C-alpha cells in the first residue's frame, strides 16, 4: 500500500504479558516515529529513527518499552510486562526527510492496545 | 526543549461562524510549527505548516495560522466553519537540533448546525 501500515489494529492483552506492535512506513521514508495517544489526551512522543543515526529514545516512558527498526523499513515497538496504564493507541508515522525540510509526517491508523 | 500548549480542549461553534483555536509554544531555538487534523475515525493529517518566510500560512480548505514570534503563538483561524470541519486539531512544534515533533493535547472543534 501507499500509506503507513500498522498491525495489529486492535490488541487486547492481560496485565503482565508482552506485546509487539508493527509499523511499515512509506517506502523511501528515512524517518520513523512512534507516538502514544491515551484516551482524551494528546500525542506523546516515544521514539524516532532517522536513517542510520542512533534513535532518539528520550520519550520512552520506562525500560519496559523498546523499539527497533531494520534499516529504513519495518519497525517494531515492544512493551514488556504490560500494565493497565499502557492502554492507548500507538501511532506510527514516517517522513521523507527531516521535519524542518518537509514538515509532513504521514501517520498510520494506529494500534489500539487494551491491557486488562 | 520544545513544548506546546493548547488551552482549549473543546471549542463548540455554530456553522458559518468564525473560529480561533489557540496554540502557544515554548522553545529556545528557531521553530517549525504545524497544525494537524484528525477527522472522526481517521488518522492524523497535516493541515498547514510554518517553516520560514511569510508568517501567515493557509490551508486549502480555508484555515489559516499566523506565526507570532513575540507572543510565541501559532493560532489557527477560519472565518466561516462548516459541519465537515468537526475534528480534533493538534498544534505541533519542532526545531533546533532535534527532529522530534512535539504535539499539544489537541482541541476538539465541534461545529453545530
Interface residues (C-beta under 8 A of the other chain):
Chain A: X31 X33 X35 X41 X42 X43 X45 X48 X50 X56 X58 X59 X91 X93 X98 X99 X100 X103 X104 X105 X107 X108 X109 X110
Chain B: X6 X32 X34 X36 X43 X44 X45 X46 X49 X51 X90 X94 X95 X98 X99 X100 X101 X102 X103 X104 X105 X106
